């Protein structure tokens, strides 16, 4: 099975949203990195572009990104993100 180009683009968007939300939860909700994956699963599909832009802006102002575990969500041809999650 292979994703179409638009499917790959959408999958990458959802994984990015997931990672942004994980970083937000670790940074501002004080949730342990080992517990953010399930919470991020619940919201990743409904983050609108305005909220994603706000998250990116908010997280960009952090002096250093929090440590985020490697993503268990991999997409063929797209490396798993870790460390900053973005």
Number of C-alpha atoms within 10 A of each C-alpha: 3 7 12 9 9 9 11 16 11 13 17 15 14 18 23 17 27 27 27 20 25 30 27 21 19 19 17 9 11 10 15 13 16 10 12 22 20 11 14 20 16 10 13 20 13 10 15 11 10 9 12 16 12 12 17 17 11 11 20 12 9 10 7 9 16 17 14 21 17 14 17 10 13 14 13 9 7 10 10 14 18 14 13 17 23 19
